[in-house]
Amino acid sequence: MVRYFKNFNYLMFASMLALIAIGTVAIWSAGNARSEAVFHGMWKQTLATAMLGLVVYLALSIADYRKILEYGSVAAYGTALVLLVAVLAFGAKIYGGRRWLWFFQPSELSKLCIIMFVANFGRRFREFGFLGFVLTGIAVGVPLLLILAEPDLGTALTLVPAVLIMMFSLRIWRKGLFVILAVIALCGSAVMAAVYEAEKPGVTEERRAAILKWVPLKAHQVKRVKVFLFPEEDILGAGYNLRQAKISIGSGGFSGKGIGKGETNHLKYLPQAISMNDFIFCVYAEETGFIGSLALLALFGMLVVPGAWTAFTSNDERGEALALGVSMLVFAHVYVNIAMSIGLVPITGLPLPFISSGRTFLLTVMAALGMVQSVATHREVGK
C-alpha cells in the first residue's frame, strides 16, 4: 500500500473529481430548463452514478492491471461482442438508431473492452508483422462494424485514434500505420470535397444525386457535413442547432451570465433534446463565459496529460498502450464535442466526458481512468 499512495496520480484524481462536480451542476442547470419534470432530478442520477464510478475507479486502481488484462481482456472483448449483437437484435430504437439495451449503451462499454484486448494481445500480434496488423484490424474491425450498424458514428470516430496510437506504441507494423493515416486523411478529404460539390448552390438535383451515390454516408450524415461546409445556408433548418450553439457560447462573454441563468438554454432556443448531452458545453459556456470554459479545458488537460505521462513512465508495454489508449479516447471525446459546438468539425452525437448526462459513458470513463491509475500505482513492479 505504501507504493500505492506513493505512485498514486493525485492530479488526475483531483481533476476528475472537479469535472464530476462541474458536470453535476451543468446537468442541474440544463435539466431545470426542460419542461419534463423527470429531467429536473437528472443531476441526482449523475451524482449517484459518479459515486458508484468512484468505487469502481478506486477498486481498479488498487488491482493489478496486468492480471486484469491477462485474465479479463478476452472475457471483456467477448462480452462486448455479445452485447453489440444483442443491441442490434433487441435494442430500443431511438432517433432512428438502436443504441440502448435496457438501461445502458453497449457501444460505450465496448470502447474500454476493445482497448483492454489490444493492450493485452498487441505484443503477440506484433510478432507476426503484417499479419499481426491484419489480426489487430480484424479484432477491432468486427466490433467497430457492429457499432457503425447501430448506427453510432461518433463512438467509432473516437475509438479509431485510440486504437491507432496503441498500435503505434506496441510497434505493430508501424509503416502500415502511416499508410492507414494517409488513406484516412485522403478518404476524409475526398468525402468532404464530394459533399461540397454536391451541395454547393446552383447544383442541379441530377448532378447532386449522381455525386452522392458514391459518398458512403447516410442522408442525415450528409446533411451534417453540409451544415459544416455551409453553416449560414439553412440557419432555420438543418443549421439551426449549430447556429444556436454558437450564439449560446458567444453570449457568455468573458465571465458568463451565472449558473442557471443561461438565456439561450432557458428560453429553449438551444433545443432541449441536446442541451443535456451533445451540446451541454454550450450551456456551460454561456453561464460561465470564457473564464469558465478555459478552466474546463485546463481540467481536461490535467486529466489527459498525466494519463499520457503515466504511459511514458510505465515499465510495461501493456500498461503504456492501455494508458495511451484511454488518454487518447478521452482527448478525442473532448476535442470532437467542443469542436462541433463551435463549428470546427461536423456535428456528431458525442458526449463530453463527466459533463454530459449519460450513466453508461460516465461509468465507462471512470473505469478506464481507474485502470490508468493502476498503471501508475504498479509501475515499479517488474515486467
C-alpha positions as CSV (number, residue, x, y, z in Angstrom):
1,M,0.0,0.0,0.0
2,V,3.0,2.3,0.5
3,R,3.8,2.1,-3.2
4,Y,0.1,2.7,-4.0
5,F,0.0,6.0,-2.2
6,K,3.4,7.0,-3.4
7,N,2.7,6.4,-7.1
8,F,-1.0,7.5,-7.0
9,N,-1.6,10.3,-9.5
10,Y,-3.3,12.8,-7.3
11,L,-3.5,15.5,-10.1
12,M,-5.5,13.2,-12.4
13,F,-7.8,12.1,-9.5
14,A,-8.4,15.7,-8.3
15,S,-9.2,16.9,-11.8
16,M,-11.6,14.0,-12.3
17,L,-13.5,15.0,-9.1
18,A,-13.6,18.6,-10.2
19,L,-15.0,17.6,-13.5
20,I,-17.7,15.5,-11.9
21,A,-18.7,18.5,-9.7
22,I,-18.9,20.8,-12.7
23,G,-20.8,18.2,-14.7
24,T,-23.4,17.7,-12.0
25,V,-24.0,21.5,-11.8
26,A,-24.2,21.7,-15.6
27,I,-26.7,18.9,-15.8
28,W,-28.8,20.5,-13.0
29,S,-28.9,23.8,-14.9
30,A,-29.7,22.1,-18.3
31,G,-32.3,19.9,-16.7
32,N,-34.2,22.7,-14.9
33,A,-34.8,24.4,-18.3
34,R,-36.6,21.3,-19.7
35,S,-40.3,21.1,-19.4
36,E,-40.4,17.4,-18.4
37,A,-40.2,17.1,-14.6
38,V,-38.2,13.9,-14.9
39,F,-35.2,15.8,-16.1
40,H,-35.1,18.1,-13.2
41,G,-33.6,15.4,-11.0
42,M,-31.2,14.1,-13.6
43,W,-28.3,15.6,-11.7
44,K,-29.1,13.3,-8.8
45,Q,-28.8,10.2,-11.1
46,T,-25.5,11.6,-12.4
47,L,-24.1,12.1,-8.9
48,A,-25.2,8.6,-7.8
49,T,-23.6,7.1,-10.9
50,A,-20.4,9.1,-10.2
51,M,-20.3,7.7,-6.6
52,L,-20.6,4.2,-8.0
53,G,-18.0,5.0,-10.6
54,L,-15.7,6.3,-7.8
55,V,-15.9,2.9,-6.1
56,V,-15.1,1.2,-9.4
57,Y,-12.3,3.6,-10.1
58,L,-10.6,3.1,-6.7
59,A,-11.0,-0.7,-6.9
60,L,-9.4,-0.9,-10.3
61,S,-6.6,1.5,-9.3
62,I,-5.7,-0.9,-6.4
63,A,-6.0,-4.1,-8.5
64,D,-3.0,-5.0,-10.7
65,Y,-4.0,-4.1,-14.3
66,R,-1.7,-6.8,-15.6
67,K,-3.8,-9.5,-14.0
68,I,-7.0,-7.8,-15.2
69,L,-5.7,-7.7,-18.8
70,E,-4.3,-11.3,-18.6
71,Y,-7.4,-12.9,-17.2
72,G,-10.2,-10.5,-18.2
73,S,-9.5,-9.0,-21.6
74,V,-10.8,-11.9,-23.6
75,A,-13.9,-12.2,-21.5
76,A,-14.4,-8.4,-21.7
77,Y,-14.0,-8.5,-25.5
78,G,-16.4,-11.4,-25.9
79,T,-19.0,-9.8,-23.7
80,A,-18.7,-6.6,-25.8
81,L,-19.4,-8.6,-29.0
82,V,-22.4,-10.3,-27.4
83,L,-23.9,-7.1,-26.2
84,L,-23.3,-5.3,-29.5
85,V,-25.1,-8.1,-31.4
86,A,-27.9,-8.1,-28.7
87,V,-28.5,-4.3,-29.0
88,L,-28.9,-4.7,-32.8
89,A,-31.4,-7.5,-32.3
90,F,-33.3,-6.4,-29.2
91,G,-32.3,-2.8,-28.5
92,A,-34.7,0.1,-28.3
93,K,-34.9,2.2,-31.5
94,I,-34.5,5.8,-30.6
95,Y,-33.9,8.7,-33.1
96,G,-33.5,6.1,-35.9
97,G,-30.8,4.0,-34.2
98,R,-30.5,1.0,-31.9
99,R,-28.0,2.0,-29.2
100,W,-29.8,1.2,-26.0
101,L,-30.1,-2.2,-24.4
102,W,-32.5,-1.7,-21.5
103,F,-30.7,1.0,-19.4
104,F,-27.2,1.1,-20.9
105,Q,-25.3,1.6,-24.1
106,P,-23.1,-1.4,-25.1
107,S,-21.1,0.7,-27.5
108,E,-19.8,2.8,-24.7
109,L,-18.7,-0.2,-22.7
110,S,-17.2,-1.8,-25.8
111,K,-14.6,1.0,-26.1
112,L,-12.9,0.0,-22.9
113,C,-13.2,-3.7,-23.7
114,I,-11.5,-3.2,-27.1
115,I,-8.7,-1.1,-25.6
116,M,-8.1,-3.8,-23.0
117,F,-8.0,-6.5,-25.7
118,V,-5.5,-4.6,-27.9
119,A,-3.3,-3.7,-24.9
120,N,-3.1,-7.3,-23.8
121,F,-2.6,-9.0,-27.2
122,G,-0.8,-6.3,-29.1
123,R,2.7,-7.6,-28.3
124,R,1.7,-11.1,-29.6
125,F,0.2,-9.7,-32.8
126,R,3.4,-7.6,-33.4
127,E,5.5,-10.8,-33.7
128,F,3.6,-11.7,-37.0
129,G,4.4,-8.4,-38.8
130,F,1.9,-7.5,-41.4
131,L,-0.3,-10.5,-40.4
132,G,-0.3,-9.1,-36.9
133,F,-1.5,-5.8,-38.3
134,V,-4.3,-7.6,-40.1
135,L,-5.3,-9.6,-37.0
136,T,-5.4,-6.4,-34.9
137,G,-7.6,-4.8,-37.7
138,I,-10.0,-7.8,-37.6
139,A,-10.2,-7.7,-33.8
140,V,-11.0,-4.0,-33.8
141,G,-13.0,-4.0,-37.0
142,V,-15.6,-6.6,-36.0
143,P,-17.0,-4.6,-33.0
144,L,-16.4,-1.4,-34.9
145,L,-18.7,-2.5,-37.7
146,L,-21.3,-3.6,-35.2
147,I,-21.1,-0.1,-33.6
148,L,-21.5,1.5,-37.1
149,A,-24.5,-0.6,-37.8
150,E,-26.4,0.9,-34.8
151,P,-25.5,3.5,-36.2
152,D,-23.1,5.2,-33.8
153,L,-20.5,7.1,-36.0
154,G,-19.3,9.3,-33.1
155,T,-18.2,6.3,-31.0
156,A,-16.3,4.9,-34.0
157,L,-14.6,8.2,-34.6
158,T,-13.2,8.3,-31.1
159,L,-12.2,4.7,-30.9
160,V,-10.1,4.7,-34.1
161,P,-7.4,7.2,-32.9
162,A,-7.2,5.5,-29.6
163,V,-6.5,2.1,-31.2
164,L,-4.1,3.6,-33.7
165,I,-1.9,5.3,-31.0
166,M,-1.9,1.9,-29.2
167,M,-0.8,0.1,-32.3
168,F,2.0,2.7,-32.8
169,S,3.1,2.3,-29.1
170,L,3.1,-1.5,-29.5
171,R,5.0,-1.3,-32.8
172,I,2.5,-3.2,-34.7
173,W,3.7,-2.8,-38.3
174,R,4.3,1.0,-37.9
175,K,5.0,1.5,-41.6
176,G,1.4,0.4,-42.3
177,L,0.0,2.8,-39.7
178,F,1.4,5.7,-41.6
179,V,-0.2,4.3,-44.7
180,I,-3.6,3.9,-42.9
181,L,-3.4,7.5,-41.6
182,A,-2.7,8.8,-45.1
183,V,-5.6,6.8,-46.5
184,I,-7.9,8.0,-43.8
185,A,-6.9,11.6,-44.5
186,L,-7.3,11.1,-48.2
187,C,-10.7,9.5,-47.9
188,G,-12.0,12.1,-45.5
189,S,-10.8,14.9,-47.8
190,A,-12.5,13.2,-50.8
191,V,-15.8,12.8,-48.9
192,M,-15.7,16.5,-47.9
193,A,-14.9,17.6,-51.5
194,A,-17.7,15.4,-52.9
195,V,-20.3,16.7,-50.4
196,Y,-19.2,20.3,-51.2
197,E,-19.5,19.7,-54.9
198,A,-22.9,18.1,-54.5
199,E,-24.4,20.6,-52.1
200,K,-23.0,23.9,-53.3
201,P,-25.5,26.5,-54.5
202,G,-26.7,26.1,-58.1
203,V,-26.1,22.4,-58.4
204,T,-28.9,20.5,-60.2
205,E,-30.7,17.7,-58.4
206,E,-29.5,15.2,-61.0
207,R,-25.8,16.1,-60.5
208,R,-26.3,16.1,-56.7
209,A,-27.7,12.6,-56.8
210,A,-25.0,11.4,-59.2
211,I,-22.3,12.6,-56.8
212,L,-23.8,11.5,-53.5
213,K,-24.4,7.9,-54.7
214,W,-20.6,7.5,-54.4
215,V,-20.5,9.0,-50.9
216,P,-20.5,6.4,-48.1
217,L,-22.7,8.5,-45.8
218,K,-26.4,8.3,-44.8
219,A,-28.7,11.2,-45.6
220,H,-28.6,12.7,-42.1
221,Q,-24.8,12.5,-42.1
222,V,-24.6,14.2,-45.5
223,K,-26.8,16.9,-44.1
224,R,-24.4,17.4,-41.1
225,V,-21.4,17.7,-43.4
226,K,-23.3,20.2,-45.5
227,V,-24.1,22.3,-42.4
228,F,-20.4,22.2,-41.6
229,L,-19.4,23.4,-45.1
230,F,-22.2,25.9,-45.5
231,P,-23.2,27.0,-41.9
232,E,-25.1,30.1,-42.9
233,E,-27.2,28.5,-45.7
234,D,-30.1,27.0,-43.7
235,I,-30.0,28.5,-40.2
236,L,-33.7,27.9,-39.6
237,G,-33.5,24.3,-40.7
238,A,-30.6,21.9,-40.7
239,G,-28.1,24.5,-39.5
240,Y,-30.3,25.7,-36.6
241,N,-28.6,23.7,-33.8
242,L,-25.1,24.9,-34.8
243,R,-26.3,28.4,-35.1
244,Q,-27.9,28.4,-31.6
245,A,-24.9,26.6,-30.2
246,K,-22.6,29.4,-31.4
247,I,-24.9,32.1,-30.1
248,S,-25.1,30.4,-26.7
249,I,-21.3,30.1,-26.4
250,G,-20.7,33.7,-27.6
251,S,-23.3,35.3,-25.5
252,G,-21.5,34.1,-22.3
253,G,-18.9,36.7,-22.9
254,F,-15.8,36.9,-20.6
255,S,-17.3,35.9,-17.3
256,G,-20.7,34.3,-18.2
257,K,-24.3,35.0,-17.1
258,G,-24.2,33.0,-14.0
259,I,-25.1,29.4,-13.1
260,G,-28.7,28.6,-14.0
261,K,-29.1,32.0,-15.9
262,G,-28.3,31.0,-19.4
263,E,-31.0,32.6,-21.6
264,T,-30.4,30.5,-24.7
265,N,-31.0,27.4,-22.7
266,H,-33.9,28.5,-20.5
267,L,-35.7,30.2,-23.4
268,K,-35.3,27.0,-25.3
269,Y,-33.5,28.5,-28.3
270,L,-31.0,25.7,-27.7
271,P,-33.1,22.6,-28.4
272,Q,-33.9,20.7,-25.2
273,A,-33.2,17.3,-26.8
274,I,-29.4,18.1,-27.0
275,S,-28.9,20.6,-24.1
276,M,-28.0,17.9,-21.5
277,N,-26.0,15.7,-23.8
278,D,-24.1,16.6,-27.0
279,F,-24.4,20.4,-26.6
280,I,-24.0,20.7,-22.8
281,F,-20.8,22.7,-23.4
282,C,-22.9,25.4,-24.9
283,V,-25.0,25.6,-21.7
284,Y,-21.8,25.7,-19.5
285,A,-20.0,28.2,-21.7
286,E,-23.0,30.7,-21.7
287,E,-23.2,30.5,-17.9
288,T,-19.5,30.7,-17.1
289,G,-18.1,32.5,-20.1
290,F,-14.6,32.4,-21.4
291,I,-13.1,32.1,-17.9
292,G,-15.2,29.0,-17.1
293,S,-14.5,27.4,-20.5
294,L,-10.8,28.0,-20.1
295,A,-10.9,26.4,-16.6
296,L,-12.8,23.4,-18.0
297,L,-10.2,22.9,-20.7
298,A,-7.4,23.2,-18.1
299,L,-9.1,20.4,-16.0
300,F,-9.3,18.2,-19.1
301,G,-5.7,18.9,-19.7
302,M,-4.8,17.9,-16.1
303,L,-6.7,14.6,-16.8
304,V,-5.2,13.7,-20.2
305,V,-1.6,14.9,-19.8
306,P,-1.0,12.9,-16.5
307,G,-2.5,9.9,-18.3
308,A,-0.1,10.2,-21.1
309,W,2.8,10.7,-18.7
310,T,1.7,7.5,-16.9
311,A,2.1,5.7,-20.2
312,F,5.6,7.2,-20.9
313,T,6.8,6.3,-17.4
314,S,5.4,2.8,-17.4
315,N,7.9,-0.1,-17.4
316,D,5.4,-2.4,-19.2
317,E,4.3,-2.3,-22.8
318,R,0.7,-3.3,-21.9
319,G,0.5,-0.5,-19.4
320,E,1.9,2.0,-21.8
321,A,-0.6,1.0,-24.5
322,L,-3.5,1.0,-22.1
323,A,-2.8,4.4,-20.7
324,L,-2.2,5.9,-24.1
325,G,-5.4,4.4,-25.5
326,V,-7.6,5.7,-22.7
327,S,-6.0,9.1,-22.7
328,M,-6.5,9.4,-26.5
329,L,-10.1,8.3,-26.1
330,V,-10.8,11.0,-23.5
331,F,-9.0,13.6,-25.6
332,A,-10.9,12.6,-28.8
333,H,-14.2,13.0,-26.9
334,V,-13.3,16.4,-25.6
335,Y,-12.0,17.7,-28.9
336,V,-14.8,16.5,-31.1
337,N,-17.6,17.5,-28.7
338,I,-16.3,21.1,-28.2
339,A,-15.1,21.5,-31.8
340,M,-18.5,20.5,-33.2
341,S,-20.2,23.0,-30.8
342,I,-18.2,25.9,-32.4
343,G,-18.3,24.6,-36.0
344,L,-14.7,23.3,-36.3
345,V,-15.9,19.8,-37.2
346,P,-19.2,18.4,-38.5
347,I,-21.8,17.8,-35.8
348,T,-22.0,14.2,-34.4
349,G,-23.6,12.7,-31.4
350,L,-20.8,12.5,-28.9
351,P,-20.9,13.3,-25.1
352,L,-18.4,15.5,-23.2
353,P,-16.7,13.4,-20.5
354,F,-18.1,14.0,-17.0
355,I,-20.2,16.9,-18.2
356,S,-22.8,15.4,-20.4
357,S,-25.6,13.2,-18.9
358,G,-25.2,9.5,-19.5
359,R,-24.7,6.8,-16.9
360,T,-23.0,4.2,-19.1
361,F,-20.5,6.6,-20.5
362,L,-19.7,8.1,-17.1
363,L,-19.1,4.6,-15.6
364,T,-17.0,3.5,-18.6
365,V,-14.7,6.6,-18.5
366,M,-14.2,6.3,-14.7
367,A,-13.4,2.6,-15.0
368,A,-11.0,3.3,-17.8
369,L,-9.2,6.0,-15.8
370,G,-9.1,3.7,-12.8
371,M,-7.1,1.3,-14.9
372,V,-4.8,4.1,-16.0
373,Q,-4.4,4.9,-12.3
374,S,-3.5,1.2,-11.8
375,V,-0.7,1.5,-14.4
376,A,0.7,4.4,-12.3
377,T,0.5,2.7,-8.9
378,H,2.0,-0.5,-10.2
379,R,4.8,1.0,-12.4
380,E,7.6,-0.2,-10.0
381,V,6.6,-3.8,-10.4
382,G,8.8,-5.7,-12.8
383,K,7.6,-6.7,-16.3
